[in-house]
Amino acid sequence: MALRIVATKPNPALVTLPWHLSLDEWGDDVVVPLPRGISRHIVRIVRLGQDVYAVKQTREQWANREYRLLRDLRRLGLPAVEPVGVVSGREAPDGEEIEPALVTRHLQYSLPYRSLFSHGLPHDSLPKILDALVVLLVRLHLAGFFWGDVSLSNVLFRRSAGEFAAYLVDAETGELHETLSPGQRAHDLEVALTNIYGELLDLQAGDLLSENFEADVIVDRLQERYDGLWSELTGTEEFTTDEIWRIEQRMERLNELGFDVDELDIVTDWDGSTVRVQPKVVEANHHARELQRLTGLDVEDNQARRLLNDLAAYTAHHDLGGENRSIVAHRWLTTVYEPITAMVPPSMRGKLEPAEVFHEILEHRWFLSEQRGHPVHTVDAARSYIDTVLTARPEEVIAGEPAAVDLQTALEET
């Protein structure tokens, strides 16, 4: 049987992987020792040159379906892992067929939930993890995606200025519709509550959460946060024409949540005394798009909010309010952000992404200023942070230069 790879912009070195072996037989010469989430399938993380991929062994029908669905989610701008391809026609040396594999690009600086806690994440950070999952679920539901298997295990988390951003990593049971019914959303939420309750108990059994931790309280919070965010983004609000300012207030609340409103449905009653307002098109990552427009930096939304705040402080400190904002942003980027993040030694750059490092340095600067009773310069705070905080952090991305791949030789050996 001929090996077949259906892929978008494939890395040619994909053909060099040992597809004639089941994934559970792949050795250390291929597999990268990165944390993996719990999965019903065999999953391996591999590196080819500068690229890192997750490979999942599954049935051909499921692999092709999930590949197409992940592509659709990415086209909609939703936070999901990037699908690379499906490898079928796999066959062992003795002629036995091997299940096809779905290949996705590994999400840099991301970790499964168990790894976050095993890396020393404080227990009181769990609400932030669940809030990130709620935001992800609401965004998917707004786009018409029925997940079918919502759980912490099917998500990867990236740090975002002290908070977290969640990315869908398993769409095997998902369906994409024009819109979702209340019943579909309720089913997804019920599955989420059941799965997450079990996962929290599993963390507790593994001594990653304390014995007196109350999983049911956290699960109740998830329900409340989902209902609150969904209502804020889609709910209808009524007020009198004397309270038109509340339209702008509603927009500002949505912006604070990180969402833009491209369209409002505004309806007045027959005599024009009452106004009904409902957001019609809601886009996420409001702050991230603003920062990217000004600086070109592509970061998580909470990180962007923090960087924009520092840009505003820089503008005020240097009395640049009358200058073109893009010019000021470029000056801040080249004189503040880039020099500070460049202070991180190459050997430590796999610990956190630059935007998160910058955020933590600002937090450390505040801590040192409080401790010493006077303002601390950002450069001094950066030195202290690198020496006392960053050095103790575990790696969250593959560091160092990968071994070179001789593609021609590998192709001849395949």
C-alpha positions as CSV (number, residue, x, y, z in Angstrom):
1,M,0.0,0.0,0.0
2,A,1.4,3.4,-1.0
3,L,1.9,6.0,1.7
4,R,-0.3,9.0,1.1
5,I,0.1,12.5,2.8
6,V,-2.7,15.0,2.3
7,A,-1.4,18.3,3.8
8,T,-1.4,22.1,3.6
9,K,2.1,23.6,3.1
10,P,3.7,20.3,4.2
11,N,7.2,20.0,5.5
12,P,8.9,17.6,3.0
13,A,10.7,15.9,5.9
14,L,7.3,14.5,7.0
15,V,8.0,11.6,4.7
16,T,11.1,10.7,6.7
17,L,9.2,9.8,9.8
18,P,8.9,6.0,10.6
19,W,5.3,5.7,9.3
20,H,5.9,1.9,9.0
21,L,5.7,1.7,12.8
22,S,2.8,2.3,15.1
23,L,3.3,5.5,17.1
24,D,3.8,3.5,20.3
25,E,7.0,2.1,18.7
26,W,8.5,5.5,17.8
27,G,11.8,6.0,19.7
28,D,13.7,8.9,21.2
29,D,15.4,9.5,17.9
30,V,12.1,10.8,16.6
31,V,10.0,11.8,19.7
32,V,10.5,15.1,21.5
33,P,10.0,14.9,25.3
34,L,7.3,17.5,25.6
35,P,4.3,17.2,27.9
36,R,1.2,15.7,26.3
37,G,-2.4,15.8,27.5
38,I,-4.5,12.7,28.3
39,S,-5.9,11.2,25.1
40,R,-7.8,8.1,24.1
41,H,-5.4,7.8,21.1
42,I,-1.7,7.4,20.8
43,V,-0.1,10.8,20.5
44,R,3.6,11.7,19.9
45,I,5.4,15.1,19.7
46,V,8.1,15.1,17.0
47,R,10.5,17.7,15.6
48,L,11.6,18.1,12.0
49,G,14.2,20.9,11.6
50,Q,12.7,24.0,13.2
51,D,9.1,22.6,13.1
52,V,7.5,20.7,16.0
53,Y,4.4,18.6,15.3
54,A,1.8,16.5,17.3
55,V,1.0,13.2,15.6
56,K,-2.2,11.4,16.6
57,Q,-3.0,7.8,15.4
58,T,-6.7,7.4,14.7
59,R,-9.1,6.0,12.2
60,E,-9.0,7.4,8.6
61,Q,-12.5,8.7,8.6
62,W,-12.0,10.5,11.9
63,A,-8.6,11.9,10.9
64,N,-9.9,13.4,7.7
65,R,-12.9,14.8,9.4
66,E,-11.0,16.4,12.2
67,Y,-8.4,17.8,9.7
68,R,-11.1,19.5,7.7
69,L,-12.9,20.8,10.8
70,L,-9.7,22.3,12.3
71,R,-9.0,24.0,9.0
72,D,-12.5,25.5,9.1
73,L,-12.0,26.7,12.7
74,R,-8.7,28.3,11.8
75,R,-10.3,30.1,8.8
76,L,-12.9,31.5,11.2
77,G,-10.1,32.9,13.4
78,L,-10.9,30.6,16.4
79,P,-8.2,29.5,18.9
80,A,-7.5,25.9,17.7
81,V,-4.3,24.1,16.9
82,E,-3.2,24.3,13.2
83,P,-3.8,21.2,11.2
84,V,-0.9,20.1,8.9
85,G,-2.1,16.9,7.3
86,V,-3.3,13.3,7.3
87,V,-1.0,10.4,6.7
88,S,-2.7,7.2,5.4
89,G,-1.6,4.0,3.6
90,R,0.6,3.1,6.5
91,E,1.8,-0.5,6.5
92,A,4.1,-2.5,8.8
93,P,7.0,-4.5,7.2
94,D,4.9,-7.7,7.6
95,G,2.1,-6.1,5.5
96,E,-0.2,-5.3,8.5
97,E,-2.1,-2.1,8.1
98,I,-1.5,0.7,10.6
99,E,-4.1,3.3,11.5
100,P,-3.6,6.7,9.7
101,A,-2.3,9.7,11.6
102,L,-3.5,13.3,12.0
103,V,-0.6,15.8,12.1
104,T,-1.0,19.2,13.8
105,R,1.5,21.9,14.5
106,H,2.6,22.1,18.1
107,L,1.4,25.2,19.8
108,Q,4.6,26.9,21.2
109,Y,4.7,27.8,24.9
110,S,1.5,25.8,25.5
111,L,0.9,23.2,28.2
112,P,-1.8,20.7,29.1
113,Y,-3.6,21.4,32.3
114,R,-1.8,18.6,34.3
115,S,1.6,19.9,33.3
116,L,0.7,23.4,34.5
117,F,0.0,22.1,38.0
118,S,3.0,19.7,38.0
119,H,5.1,22.7,37.1
120,G,4.1,24.4,40.3
121,L,1.1,26.4,39.3
122,P,-0.6,27.7,42.5
123,H,-3.9,26.1,43.3
124,D,-5.6,29.5,43.4
125,S,-4.8,29.9,39.7
126,L,-7.4,27.2,38.8
127,P,-10.2,29.8,38.4
128,K,-8.1,31.5,35.7
129,I,-7.7,28.2,33.9
130,L,-11.5,27.6,33.9
131,D,-12.1,31.2,32.9
132,A,-9.9,30.7,29.8
133,L,-11.9,27.5,29.0
134,V,-15.2,29.4,29.4
135,V,-14.0,32.2,27.0
136,L,-12.9,29.5,24.5
137,L,-16.3,27.7,24.8
138,V,-18.3,30.9,24.3
139,R,-16.2,31.9,21.3
140,L,-16.7,28.5,19.7
141,H,-20.5,28.5,20.4
142,L,-20.8,32.0,19.0
143,A,-19.3,30.7,15.8
144,G,-21.7,27.7,15.7
145,F,-19.3,25.0,16.8
146,F,-20.7,22.2,18.8
147,W,-17.8,20.6,20.6
148,G,-19.4,17.4,22.0
149,D,-16.5,16.5,24.3
150,V,-15.6,19.6,26.3
151,S,-12.8,18.9,28.9
152,L,-9.6,20.3,30.2
153,S,-7.8,17.3,28.5
154,N,-8.9,18.6,25.0
155,V,-7.4,22.0,25.6
156,L,-3.9,23.5,25.6
157,F,-3.2,26.6,27.8
158,R,-0.8,29.5,27.1
159,R,0.1,32.1,29.7
160,S,-1.3,35.5,29.0
161,A,-0.2,38.3,31.3
162,G,-0.9,36.5,34.5
163,E,-4.1,34.9,33.0
164,F,-4.4,32.1,30.5
165,A,-5.6,31.6,26.9
166,A,-7.1,28.3,25.9
167,Y,-6.8,26.6,22.5
168,L,-8.9,23.7,21.3
169,V,-6.7,20.7,20.5
170,D,-9.2,17.9,19.8
171,A,-12.1,18.4,17.5
172,E,-12.9,14.8,16.8
173,T,-16.4,14.9,18.1
174,G,-17.1,18.5,16.9
175,E,-19.7,19.8,14.4
176,L,-19.8,23.2,12.7
177,H,-23.3,24.7,12.3
178,E,-24.7,28.1,11.1
179,T,-25.9,28.7,14.7
180,L,-26.3,26.5,17.8
181,S,-29.6,25.9,19.6
182,P,-29.9,26.5,23.3
183,G,-30.1,22.7,23.7
184,Q,-26.8,22.1,21.9
185,R,-25.1,24.7,24.1
186,A,-26.6,23.2,27.2
187,H,-25.4,19.8,26.2
188,D,-21.9,21.0,25.7
189,L,-22.0,22.7,29.0
190,E,-23.3,19.6,30.8
191,V,-20.5,17.5,29.3
192,A,-18.0,20.1,30.4
193,L,-19.2,20.1,34.0
194,T,-19.1,16.3,34.2
195,N,-15.7,15.9,32.5
196,I,-14.0,18.8,34.4
197,Y,-15.4,17.6,37.8
198,G,-13.7,14.2,37.1
199,E,-10.5,15.8,36.0
200,L,-10.3,17.9,39.1
201,L,-10.8,14.9,41.3
202,D,-8.0,13.2,39.3
203,L,-5.7,16.1,40.1
204,Q,-6.6,15.8,43.7
205,A,-5.9,12.0,43.7
206,G,-2.5,12.8,42.2
207,D,-1.7,15.2,45.0
208,L,-1.7,18.1,42.5
209,L,-4.6,19.7,44.4
210,S,-5.0,19.8,48.2
211,E,-7.3,17.3,49.9
212,N,-9.7,20.0,51.1
213,F,-10.2,21.4,47.6
214,E,-13.9,21.6,46.7
215,A,-14.3,20.6,43.1
216,D,-18.0,21.2,43.0
217,V,-17.5,24.9,43.9
218,I,-15.2,25.4,40.9
219,V,-17.6,23.6,38.6
220,D,-20.4,25.8,39.8
221,R,-18.2,28.8,39.0
222,L,-17.8,27.5,35.4
223,Q,-21.5,27.5,34.9
224,E,-21.9,31.0,36.3
225,R,-19.1,32.4,34.2
226,Y,-20.4,30.9,31.0
227,D,-23.9,32.2,31.6
228,G,-22.6,35.6,32.5
229,L,-20.3,36.0,29.5
230,W,-22.8,34.6,27.0
231,S,-25.4,37.1,28.3
232,E,-23.0,40.0,28.1
233,L,-22.1,39.2,24.5
234,T,-25.5,38.3,23.2
235,G,-28.1,39.6,25.6
236,T,-30.7,42.3,24.7
237,E,-30.7,45.4,26.8
238,E,-33.6,47.9,27.1
239,F,-33.4,51.5,28.2
240,T,-35.1,54.8,27.6
241,T,-33.9,57.4,25.0
242,D,-32.6,59.5,27.9
243,E,-30.1,56.8,28.6
244,I,-28.5,56.5,25.1
245,W,-25.1,56.8,26.8
246,R,-25.6,53.2,27.9
247,I,-25.0,52.0,24.3
248,E,-21.4,53.3,24.6
249,Q,-21.2,51.8,28.1
250,R,-22.2,48.4,26.7
251,M,-19.5,48.7,24.0
252,E,-16.9,49.6,26.5
253,R,-17.8,46.6,28.7
254,L,-17.4,44.3,25.7
255,N,-14.1,45.9,24.8
256,E,-12.9,45.3,28.4
257,L,-13.7,41.7,27.9
258,G,-11.5,41.7,24.8
259,F,-14.4,41.7,22.2
260,D,-15.2,44.1,19.4
261,V,-18.7,44.7,18.2
262,D,-18.9,45.2,14.5
263,E,-22.7,45.6,14.4
264,L,-25.5,46.5,16.8
265,D,-29.2,45.7,16.3
266,I,-31.0,48.8,17.7
267,V,-34.8,48.8,17.8
268,T,-37.0,51.6,19.2
269,D,-40.7,51.2,20.2
270,W,-43.5,52.8,18.3
271,D,-43.1,56.2,20.0
272,G,-39.3,56.1,20.2
273,S,-39.2,56.3,24.0
274,T,-37.6,52.9,24.6
275,V,-34.5,51.4,22.9
276,R,-33.5,47.7,22.6
277,V,-29.9,47.0,21.8
278,Q,-28.3,43.6,21.0
279,P,-24.8,42.9,19.7
280,K,-25.0,41.1,16.4
281,V,-21.4,40.4,15.4
282,V,-18.8,40.0,18.1
283,E,-15.1,39.5,17.4
284,A,-12.5,38.5,20.0
285,N,-9.0,39.8,20.7
286,H,-9.8,43.5,20.6
287,H,-6.5,44.4,22.4
288,A,-4.4,42.0,20.4
289,R,-5.5,43.5,17.1
290,E,-4.9,47.0,18.3
291,L,-1.4,46.2,19.5
292,Q,-0.6,44.3,16.2
293,R,-1.8,47.3,14.2
294,L,0.5,49.7,16.2
295,T,3.6,47.5,16.6
296,G,3.3,44.3,14.6
297,L,3.5,42.2,17.8
298,D,1.3,39.1,17.7
299,V,0.5,38.2,21.3
300,E,-2.4,37.0,23.5
301,D,-5.2,39.5,24.3
302,N,-4.4,39.9,28.0
303,Q,-0.7,40.4,27.1
304,A,-1.7,43.0,24.5
305,R,-3.8,44.8,27.1
306,R,-0.8,45.0,29.5
307,L,1.6,46.1,26.7
308,L,-0.9,48.8,25.6
309,N,-1.1,50.1,29.2
310,D,2.7,50.3,29.3
311,L,2.7,52.1,26.0
312,A,0.2,54.6,27.4
313,A,2.4,55.1,30.5
314,Y,5.4,55.7,28.2
315,T,3.4,58.2,26.1
316,A,2.3,60.1,29.2
317,H,5.8,60.0,30.8
318,H,7.5,61.5,27.8
319,D,4.6,63.9,27.1
320,L,4.0,62.4,23.6
321,G,0.2,62.7,23.6
322,G,0.2,65.0,20.7
323,E,2.4,62.7,18.5
324,N,1.1,60.2,16.0
325,R,0.3,57.1,18.0
326,S,1.9,54.7,15.5
327,I,5.2,56.7,15.7
328,V,5.1,56.7,19.5
329,A,4.4,52.9,19.5
330,H,7.4,52.3,17.2
331,R,9.6,54.3,19.6
332,W,8.3,52.4,22.6
333,L,8.9,49.1,20.8
334,T,12.5,49.9,19.9
335,T,13.6,51.7,23.0
336,V,11.6,49.8,25.7
337,Y,10.1,46.4,24.7
338,E,12.8,45.0,22.5
339,P,15.8,46.0,24.6
340,I,14.1,44.6,27.8
341,T,13.1,41.2,26.2
342,A,16.6,41.0,24.6
343,M,18.1,40.9,28.1
344,V,16.9,37.3,28.5
345,P,19.9,35.0,27.9
346,P,19.5,32.6,24.9
347,S,19.6,29.6,27.3
348,M,16.4,30.9,29.0
349,R,14.3,31.9,26.0
350,G,12.5,28.6,26.1
351,K,10.9,29.3,29.5
352,L,8.4,32.0,28.5
353,E,7.5,33.8,25.4
354,P,8.8,37.4,25.2
355,A,5.4,39.2,25.9
356,E,4.9,37.1,29.0
357,V,8.5,37.8,30.2
358,F,7.9,41.6,29.7
359,H,4.6,41.4,31.7
360,E,6.3,39.5,34.5
361,I,9.2,42.0,34.6
362,L,6.7,44.9,35.0
363,E,5.1,42.9,37.9
364,H,8.5,42.3,39.4
365,R,9.3,46.0,39.0
366,W,6.2,46.9,41.1
367,F,7.2,44.3,43.7
368,L,10.7,45.7,44.0
369,S,9.5,49.3,44.2
370,E,7.1,48.4,47.0
371,Q,9.8,46.4,48.8
372,R,12.5,49.2,48.5
373,G,10.1,52.1,49.0
374,H,11.2,53.9,45.8
375,P,10.7,53.5,42.0
376,V,12.9,50.8,40.4
377,H,14.1,51.3,36.9
378,T,12.8,48.7,34.4
379,V,16.3,47.6,33.4
380,D,17.2,46.9,37.1
381,A,13.9,45.0,37.6
382,A,14.7,42.9,34.5
383,R,18.1,41.9,35.8
384,S,16.7,41.0,39.2
385,Y,13.8,39.1,37.6
386,I,16.1,37.1,35.3
387,D,18.4,36.2,38.1
388,T,15.9,35.3,40.8
389,V,12.6,34.3,39.0
390,L,13.1,33.3,35.4
391,T,16.1,31.1,36.1
392,A,14.0,28.9,38.4
393,R,11.2,28.4,35.8
394,P,10.9,25.2,33.8
395,E,11.2,25.1,30.0
396,E,7.8,25.6,28.2
397,V,9.1,25.3,24.7
398,I,11.9,23.4,23.0
399,A,15.1,25.2,23.4
400,G,18.4,25.0,21.5
401,E,19.1,24.4,17.9
402,P,17.7,21.1,16.5
403,A,19.9,18.7,14.6
404,A,20.1,19.3,10.9
405,V,18.0,17.0,8.7
406,D,19.7,15.7,5.6
407,L,16.5,15.4,3.6
408,Q,18.0,13.9,0.5
409,T,19.7,11.1,2.4
410,A,16.5,10.5,4.4
411,L,14.4,10.3,1.3
412,E,16.8,7.7,-0.2
413,E,16.5,5.6,3.0
414,T,12.7,5.8,3.1
